[in-house]
């Protein structure tokens, strides 16, 4: 049977948390702010969550949990953060609202967000009868201090937010323009004094020999660059 802490149950789960596999909301914002070189707020993180660009996890150590799809399994205990399911739209709006400093209250009596463990099991929090909060208490939902993000997810997000922006700026027609200019430089300077100016076939052979790329493929790229250049004139 899976545990709510995944395979790293017991002290291992707690140790993983303290080894910075997980970041608090503020730690995540500090990190993204440093990369973007402008201060980000929890509202920005809420926007990323709404766009499904990052997952949010609930970490309330010792919280009791029951399995929704395995009712025969016994109640377990939260040992490391569990993912909040964005597929439940009402829950997800409440969770992103928490990031916007709007504490969430259950929409229905004793309602609580759906969680998912590493094996895909769905869970909800539960309380002993003598410790059960009021029906519409905020204890049924996480507070902002209990929301965390996975460090690995944040690193993937960095690539999508910051590296992809730079790559998308190099649109195909710009790349072809650059290739054409390099072609001209190579053919003007790639021959010995007194020799005739080299042509496209010479350039294709030279680049193919250096890169081991298919000369036919290179020829298509060079000709596409020429067509791009001619379309500007």
NUDODO-126040 format. One record per residue: x, y, z of N, C-alpha, C in turn. Coordinates in steps of 0.02 Angstrom, whole numbers. Atoms other than C-alpha are relative to their C-alpha. Example, Ala and Ser with C-alpha at 12.3 -4.5 7.8 and 13.67 -1.06 7.14 Angstrom:
REM residues 2
[pt [45, -59, 0], [615, -225, 390], [45, 60, 0]]
[pt [-42, -59, -3], [684, -53, 357], [-39, 55, 37]]
REM end
This chain:
REM residues 233
[pt [42, -60, 0], [0, 0, 0], [44, 62, 0]]
[pt [-38, -62, 3], [64, 173, -43], [-13, 40, 63]]
[pt [9, -46, -56], [91, 299, 95], [-4, 70, -26]]
[pt [8, -69, 22], [50, 483, 85], [67, 33, -10]]
[pt [-67, -28, 8], [235, 519, 99], [37, -30, -58]]
[pt [-35, 32, 55], [275, 413, -54], [47, -53, 28]]
[pt [-46, 52, -20], [422, 293, -41], [47, 24, 55]]
[pt [-46, -27, -50], [522, 408, 73], [-38, 16, 64]]
[pt [40, -12, -60], [411, 385, 225], [44, 11, 60]]
[pt [-36, -8, -62], [461, 418, 404], [46, 59, -1]]
[pt [-47, -55, -4], [613, 523, 438], [27, 20, -67]]
[pt [-27, -17, 65], [668, 512, 257], [-39, 56, -34]]
[pt [41, -52, 30], [521, 620, 202], [16, 68, 29]]
[pt [-16, -64, -33], [559, 753, 332], [68, 25, -21]]
[pt [-68, -19, 19], [743, 750, 288], [1, 31, -70]]
[pt [2, -26, 69], [703, 775, 102], [-27, 71, -1]]
[pt [27, -67, -1], [599, 927, 145], [53, 50, 23]]
[pt [-50, -46, -27], [738, 1006, 246], [62, 5, -44]]
[pt [-56, -3, 48], [864, 968, 108], [-18, 44, -60]]
[pt [20, -49, 50], [773, 1099, 4], [-24, -31, -65]]
[pt [37, 25, 58], [685, 982, -115], [-62, 40, -10]]
[pt [61, -40, 1], [540, 1097, -74], [17, 71, 19]]
[pt [-9, -70, -16], [528, 1285, -68], [-66, 30, 23]]
[pt [59, -37, -20], [407, 1396, 24], [-19, 49, -56]]
[pt [23, -50, 49], [306, 1523, -75], [50, 58, -4]]
[pt [-46, -56, 0], [424, 1661, -21], [68, -18, -30]]
[pt [-64, 21, 29], [581, 1562, -65], [-6, -6, -76]]
[pt [10, 6, 72], [509, 1524, -237], [-3, 69, -32]]
[pt [5, -68, 28], [467, 1708, -265], [67, 35, 1]]
[pt [-67, -31, -2], [640, 1764, -209], [43, -26, -57]]
[pt [-40, 31, 53], [718, 1642, -332], [-20, 26, -69]]
[pt [24, -23, 65], [608, 1692, -480], [14, 75, -9]]
[pt [-13, -72, 3], [631, 1877, -438], [73, 12, -19]]
[pt [-71, -8, 16], [820, 1857, -446], [13, -15, -73]]
[pt [-10, 18, 70], [808, 1774, -617], [-30, 52, -47]]
[pt [34, -48, 44], [686, 1899, -690], [25, 71, 10]]
[pt [-28, -66, -16], [779, 2046, -611], [-55, 51, 13]]
[pt [53, -45, -22], [614, 2119, -551], [-39, -35, 55]]
[pt [34, 32, -57], [516, 2089, -391], [-66, -32, -21]]
[pt [62, 34, 13], [379, 1960, -408], [-38, -8, 66]]
[pt [41, 7, -59], [234, 1940, -289], [-36, -68, -2]]
[pt [38, 63, -1], [127, 1793, -235], [-57, 2, -51]]
[pt [50, -5, 52], [-2, 1859, -358], [28, -26, -67]]
[pt [-32, 26, 60], [122, 1820, -498], [3, -77, 3]]
[pt [-2, 73, -7], [142, 1644, -429], [-69, -30, -9]]
[pt [69, 22, 10], [-47, 1628, -423], [-18, -4, -74]]
[pt [13, 0, 72], [-54, 1674, -607], [33, -59, -34]]
[pt [-35, 58, 28], [75, 1540, -649], [-38, -64, 17]]
[pt [38, 59, -20], [-27, 1413, -552], [-65, -5, -39]]
[pt [62, 0, 39], [-188, 1465, -640], [12, -22, -72]]
[pt [-17, 19, 69], [-101, 1441, -807], [29, -71, -3]]
[pt [-24, 69, -5], [-48, 1266, -749], [74, -5, -18]]
[pt [-71, 1, 13], [135, 1312, -765], [40, -27, 59]]
[pt [-35, 26, -58], [179, 1256, -590], [-51, -34, 47]]
[pt [42, 35, -48], [107, 1134, -464], [10, 29, 70]]
[pt [-4, -21, -70], [69, 1179, -284], [-11, -61, 45]]
[pt [4, 56, -46], [88, 1062, -136], [-19, 25, 69]]
[pt [22, -16, -68], [15, 1059, 39], [45, -37, 49]]
[pt [-43, 31, -51], [133, 1028, 184], [-23, 21, 69]]
[pt [21, -9, -70], [52, 1013, 355], [21, -64, 36]]
[pt [-26, 62, -30], [160, 886, 449], [-47, -29, 53]]
[pt [42, 34, -49], [62, 757, 546], [-74, 1, -15]]
[pt [71, -3, 18], [-103, 796, 459], [-24, -70, -20]]
[pt [29, 65, 17], [-214, 642, 447], [-33, 4, -69]]
[pt [27, 3, 69], [-271, 588, 272], [-37, -65, -10]]
[pt [36, 61, 20], [-397, 466, 202], [1, -5, -76]]
[pt [-2, 13, 71], [-392, 386, 30], [-71, 2, -29]]
[pt [66, -5, 31], [-537, 431, -84], [-15, -61, -43]]
[pt [10, 56, 47], [-512, 291, -211], [19, -67, 31]]
[pt [-16, 62, -36], [-456, 162, -81], [-30, 4, 70]]
[pt [32, -9, -66], [-584, 177, 60], [18, -55, 50]]
[pt [-18, 55, -46], [-527, 8, 130], [68, 10, 31]]
[pt [-66, -13, -29], [-353, 76, 163], [-8, 42, 63]]
[pt [6, -38, -62], [-324, 146, 337], [21, 73, -9]]
[pt [-21, -70, -1], [-303, 330, 375], [76, 3, 6]]
[pt [-73, -7, -2], [-124, 385, 345], [18, 70, 24]]
[pt [-23, -64, -26], [-19, 534, 396], [45, 35, -50]]
[pt [-39, -39, 47], [58, 673, 293], [72, 7, 26]]
[pt [-71, -2, -20], [248, 655, 301], [41, 46, -44]]
[pt [-32, -48, 44], [298, 762, 153], [-53, 31, -44]]
[pt [54, -36, 36], [206, 884, 38], [-35, -45, -52]]
[pt [40, 34, 50], [66, 817, -71], [-28, 52, -49]]
[pt [23, -45, 53], [11, 892, -236], [-74, 15, 6]]
[pt [71, -21, 4], [-151, 991, -240], [-23, -7, -71]]
[pt [23, 15, 68], [-255, 936, -389], [-32, 61, -33]]
[pt [29, -58, 34], [-288, 1078, -512], [-61, -18, -41]]
[pt [58, 21, 42], [-422, 974, -601], [-66, 19, 32]]
[pt [61, -21, -35], [-549, 1025, -468], [-1, 76, 1]]
[pt [-4, -72, 13], [-583, 1203, -526], [-18, 42, 61]]
[pt [18, -39, -59], [-670, 1263, -368], [56, 0, 52]]
[pt [-57, 5, -45], [-528, 1199, -260], [57, 44, -24]]
[pt [-59, -35, 26], [-399, 1274, -375], [-8, 76, 5]]
[pt [11, -73, -8], [-478, 1447, -373], [11, 20, 73]]
[pt [-11, -15, -71], [-477, 1440, -183], [74, 0, 16]]
[pt [-71, 5, -15], [-294, 1387, -180], [38, 60, -29]]
[pt [-34, -58, 28], [-237, 1524, -299], [-22, 64, 37]]
[pt [22, -56, -41], [-341, 1644, -194], [42, 6, 63]]
[pt [-43, -1, -59], [-236, 1595, -43], [65, 35, -16]]
[pt [-61, -34, 22], [-82, 1650, -140], [-10, 75, -6]]
[pt [15, -71, 6], [-169, 1816, -166], [-22, 29, 68]]
[pt [14, -24, -68], [-186, 1834, 23], [-74, 0, 16]]
[pt [71, 7, -15], [-369, 1781, 22], [-11, -69, 29]]
[pt [7, 66, -31], [-388, 1639, 148], [-62, -36, -26]]
[pt [55, 38, 28], [-498, 1500, 83], [-42, -33, 54]]
[pt [47, 35, -43], [-651, 1430, 169], [-37, -51, -42]]
[pt [35, 52, 39], [-743, 1271, 118], [-64, 27, -31]]
[pt [62, -20, 33], [-882, 1298, -7], [-59, -40, 28]]
[pt [51, 42, -30], [-978, 1156, 76], [24, -20, 69]]
[pt [-18, 18, -69], [-982, 1096, 254], [53, -56, 0]]
[pt [-55, 49, -8], [-819, 1005, 299], [34, -18, -65]]
[pt [-33, 13, 64], [-758, 1014, 120], [74, 15, 7]]
[pt [-72, -9, -2], [-571, 1008, 85], [29, -16, -68]]
[pt [-28, 13, 67], [-457, 1009, -69], [23, -72, -10]]
[pt [-24, 68, 17], [-412, 847, -158], [76, 2, -9]]
[pt [-73, 7, 5], [-230, 792, -144], [16, -63, -40]]
[pt [-20, 58, 38], [-132, 669, -248], [71, -19, 20]]
[pt [-68, 22, -18], [18, 563, -197], [39, -20, -62]]
[pt [-44, 16, 56], [163, 504, -305], [-25, -58, -41]]
[pt [27, 58, 37], [68, 345, -353], [-66, 17, -34]]
[pt [63, -20, 32], [-84, 443, -413], [-61, -10, 43]]
[pt [58, 8, -44], [-195, 402, -264], [-27, 68, 21]]
[pt [32, -62, -21], [-320, 538, -217], [-16, -4, 75]]
[pt [11, -2, -73], [-333, 591, -35], [-33, 65, 20]]
[pt [25, -61, -32], [-421, 716, 77], [20, -2, 73]]
[pt [-17, -2, -71], [-378, 775, 251], [-59, -23, 42]]
[pt [52, 20, -47], [-473, 707, 398], [23, 17, 71]]
[pt [-16, -18, -69], [-480, 745, 583], [-34, -49, 48]]
[pt [33, 36, -54], [-515, 648, 742], [-60, 42, 22]]
[pt [61, -36, -18], [-688, 693, 805], [13, 53, 53]]
[pt [-12, -49, -54], [-618, 780, 959], [45, 57, -22]]
[pt [-42, -54, 26], [-502, 886, 851], [-28, 30, -64]]
[pt [31, -22, 62], [-621, 922, 710], [-14, 75, 2]]
[pt [13, -72, 0], [-625, 1107, 661], [-75, 15, -12]]
[pt [67, -22, 17], [-784, 1206, 641], [-14, -13, -74]]
[pt [15, 19, 70], [-876, 1162, 477], [30, 45, -53]]
[pt [-25, -44, 52], [-822, 1317, 383], [66, 34, 21]]
[pt [-64, -27, -23], [-655, 1344, 470], [53, -2, -54]]
[pt [-56, -1, 47], [-500, 1390, 371], [47, -59, 8]]
[pt [-43, 58, -10], [-415, 1235, 445], [-13, -54, -51]]
[pt [13, 50, 51], [-498, 1134, 307], [41, 13, -63]]
[pt [-42, -19, 57], [-386, 1225, 181], [69, 19, 25]]
[pt [-67, -22, -21], [-200, 1264, 183], [1, 76, 9]]
[pt [-15, -72, 0], [-139, 1436, 235], [62, 10, -44]]
[pt [-54, -13, 49], [-5, 1521, 131], [66, -29, 24]]
[pt [-63, 28, -25], [134, 1458, 246], [4, -75, -13]]
[pt [1, 73, 12], [79, 1278, 209], [3, -18, -74]]
[pt [-7, 12, 72], [89, 1298, 19], [74, 1, -18]]
[pt [-70, 4, 21], [255, 1243, -55], [2, -22, -73]]
[pt [-12, 22, 69], [327, 1209, -228], [60, -46, 0]]
[pt [-56, 46, 6], [445, 1072, -282], [58, 36, -35]]
[pt [-58, -34, 29], [619, 1134, -318], [12, -20, -73]]
[pt [-8, 23, 69], [630, 1026, -475], [-50, 32, -47]]
[pt [50, -34, 42], [468, 1101, -541], [20, 72, -15]]
[pt [-20, -70, 9], [537, 1275, -514], [57, 5, -51]]
[pt [-55, -1, 48], [695, 1233, -612], [-26, -10, -71]]
[pt [30, 8, 66], [589, 1171, -758], [-35, 64, -22]]
[pt [35, -62, 15], [486, 1330, -748], [49, 54, -22]]
[pt [-51, -49, 20], [646, 1434, -759], [15, -6, -74]]
[pt [-16, 11, 70], [687, 1356, -927], [-56, 25, -46]]
[pt [57, -20, 42], [512, 1389, -994], [-10, 76, 1]]
[pt [13, -72, -6], [501, 1568, -930], [56, 43, -28]]
[pt [-56, -44, 15], [675, 1635, -960], [41, -22, -60]]
[pt [-39, 21, 58], [766, 1527, -1088], [-43, 0, -62]]
[pt [42, 3, 60], [617, 1504, -1204], [-12, 69, -28]]
[pt [10, -68, 25], [593, 1693, -1215], [58, 20, -45]]
[pt [-58, -18, 40], [770, 1713, -1280], [-1, -39, -66]]
[pt [0, 40, 60], [751, 1570, -1403], [-53, 23, -49]]
[pt [55, -19, 45], [584, 1631, -1471], [16, 65, -36]]
[pt [-18, -63, 33], [665, 1799, -1513], [36, -14, -65]]
[pt [-35, 18, 61], [770, 1709, -1644], [-48, -36, -47]]
[pt [50, 28, 44], [629, 1683, -1766], [33, -26, -63]]
[pt [-32, 32, 58], [662, 1577, -1921], [26, 49, -52]]
[pt [-23, -46, 52], [673, 1725, -2041], [62, 38, 22]]
[pt [-60, -34, -25], [801, 1810, -1928], [61, -47, -5]]
[pt [-54, 48, 6], [905, 1652, -1921], [24, -7, -72]]
[pt [-19, 6, 71], [902, 1638, -2110], [39, 61, -23]]
[pt [-38, -61, 17], [960, 1819, -2125], [71, -5, 25]]
[pt [-68, 8, -28], [1106, 1781, -2010], [40, -50, -40]]
[pt [-35, 51, 39], [1150, 1624, -2107], [22, 29, -67]]
[pt [-19, -28, 65], [1149, 1722, -2270], [61, 46, 7]]
[pt [-57, -44, -11], [1268, 1853, -2199], [64, -41, 11]]
[pt [-59, 43, -12], [1385, 1716, -2139], [23, -34, -65]]
[pt [-17, 27, 66], [1377, 1637, -2311], [45, 48, -39]]
[pt [-37, -49, 38], [1438, 1798, -2389], [71, 9, 27]]
[pt [-66, -6, -31], [1580, 1816, -2264], [44, -59, -17]]
[pt [-39, 61, 13], [1635, 1636, -2290], [24, -2, -72]]
[pt [-19, 5, 70], [1634, 1647, -2479], [47, 56, -21]]
[pt [-45, -55, 17], [1723, 1815, -2483], [69, -9, 31]]
[pt [-64, 6, -36], [1859, 1768, -2358], [27, -71, 1]]
[pt [-21, 70, -5], [1872, 1580, -2380], [43, -24, -57]]
[pt [-44, 22, 55], [1992, 1579, -2527], [67, 36, 5]]
[pt [-68, -28, -1], [2177, 1613, -2552], [3, 59, -48]]
[pt [-9, -59, 43], [2236, 1775, -2630], [12, -22, -71]]
[pt [-9, 16, 71], [2224, 1769, -2818], [-48, -52, -26]]
[pt [48, 50, 22], [2094, 1632, -2821], [-68, 32, -12]]
[pt [67, -28, 12], [1918, 1662, -2887], [-43, -7, 62]]
[pt [47, 1, -56], [1778, 1695, -2766], [-36, -67, 1]]
[pt [31, 66, -6], [1704, 1531, -2699], [-75, 5, -7]]
[pt [72, 2, 9], [1526, 1476, -2733], [-34, -41, 55]]
[pt [39, 34, -51], [1388, 1390, -2635], [21, -73, 8]]
[pt [-21, 70, -5], [1448, 1215, -2677], [63, -6, 43]]
[pt [-62, 1, -40], [1619, 1254, -2603], [-17, 10, 74]]
[pt [18, -13, -69], [1539, 1325, -2445], [-35, -61, 30]]
[pt [35, 59, -26], [1425, 1172, -2427], [50, -55, 17]]
[pt [-50, 52, -14], [1575, 1054, -2440], [40, 16, 62]]
[pt [-40, -20, -57], [1675, 1154, -2314], [-38, -11, 67]]
[pt [39, 7, -61], [1536, 1159, -2184], [-16, -73, 15]]
[pt [14, 71, -9], [1491, 977, -2213], [61, -37, 28]]
[pt [-61, 32, -25], [1672, 924, -2185], [13, 17, 73]]
[pt [-13, -21, -69], [1682, 1024, -2024], [-51, -27, 49]]
[pt [55, 18, -46], [1514, 973, -1950], [-25, -71, -9]]
[pt [24, 66, 17], [1483, 803, -2032], [-76, -1, -11]]
[pt [71, -3, 17], [1309, 863, -2077], [-10, -18, -73]]
[pt [18, 20, 68], [1222, 801, -2234], [6, 60, -46]]
[pt [-6, -57, 45], [1276, 916, -2378], [-65, 19, -34]]
[pt [65, -15, 31], [1103, 901, -2455], [-42, 45, 47]]
[pt [36, -39, -50], [1025, 967, -2294], [29, 71, 5]]
[pt [-33, -66, -3], [1153, 1108, -2284], [-18, 42, -60]]
[pt [16, -37, 61], [1117, 1155, -2464], [-70, 30, 4]]
[pt [69, -26, -7], [931, 1172, -2424], [-1, 62, 46]]
[pt [-2, -56, -47], [971, 1286, -2276], [29, 62, -34]]
[pt [-32, -57, 33], [1087, 1396, -2379], [-45, 31, -53]]
[pt [44, -27, 52], [964, 1411, -2522], [-61, 35, 31]]
[pt [55, -33, -35], [823, 1452, -2400], [21, 69, 25]]
[pt [-25, -65, -23], [933, 1591, -2330], [5, 49, -59]]
[pt [-4, -44, 59], [961, 1659, -2506], [-69, 25, -20]]
[pt [68, -21, 17], [775, 1658, -2542], [-27, 51, 49]]
[pt [22, -48, -50], [742, 1748, -2378], [31, 68, -14]]
[pt [-35, -64, 14], [872, 1880, -2424], [-30, 33, -62]]
[pt [27, -29, 62], [802, 1902, -2600], [-69, 29, 11]]
[pt [68, -24, -12], [626, 1926, -2530], [0, 70, 31]]
[pt [-5, -67, -31], [688, 2084, -2440], [19, 53, -52]]
[pt [-24, -48, 49], [747, 2164, -2601], [-43, 0, -63]]
REM end
